[in-house]
Amino acid sequence: MIRPFFKDDYATVELDDSIPCIQITLRGIPKHSEHYQLIQHKRLELMRLEIRNYPKLHMLTDSRTAGPVLEEDVQLFKSTVMPEMEKAGIRYLAIVMPTNKFTQLTIRDMTQDSKSMTVRYFDSIQEARRWLKKMTLL
């Protein structure tokens, strides 16, 4: 079952307990850097609330309709968000990629320094969900 946690024009953050994962769906471009940061903080807040309930909690980012973000947001993700997810015990991040090549490059740059988390990129949400379910069984 999918349980909504936060939603606005740019993003939806929810828990999908059938995998289990925190799914974030991004649409367009955030209004400003603080808006992007708010969304990432909501993701981390839900992660902290649910990690005890789901020891094998994963992350799923649906970026199919996401636009580019500012360089300061890329740095925030690399220096704060990824390390916080890893510190909490998140081991798998599935990202459904947008068609925009520039945004694809940005996403890969944001996630390339992962230390203990495996990051995989997908063309469809179904593929990403299937992979995360397999990782839950390991």
HELIX and SHEET records of a PDB file:
HELIX    1   1 SER A   33  GLU A   50  1                                  18    
HELIX    2   2 GLU A   71  LEU A   76  1                                   6    
HELIX    3   3 PHE A   77  VAL A   81  3                                   5    
HELIX    4   4 MET A   82  ALA A   88  1                                   7    
HELIX    5   5 LYS A  101  THR A  111  1                                  11    
HELIX    6   6 ILE A  125  LEU A  137  1                                  13    
SHEET    1   A 6 ILE A   2  LYS A   7  0                                        
SHEET    2   A 6 ALA A  11  ASP A  16 -1                                        
SHEET    3   A 6 CYS A  21  GLY A  28 -1                                        
SHEET    4   A 6 HIS A  58  ALA A  66  1                                        
SHEET    5   A 6 TYR A  92  VAL A  96  1                                        
SHEET    6   A 6 THR A 118  PHE A 122  1                                        
END                                                                             
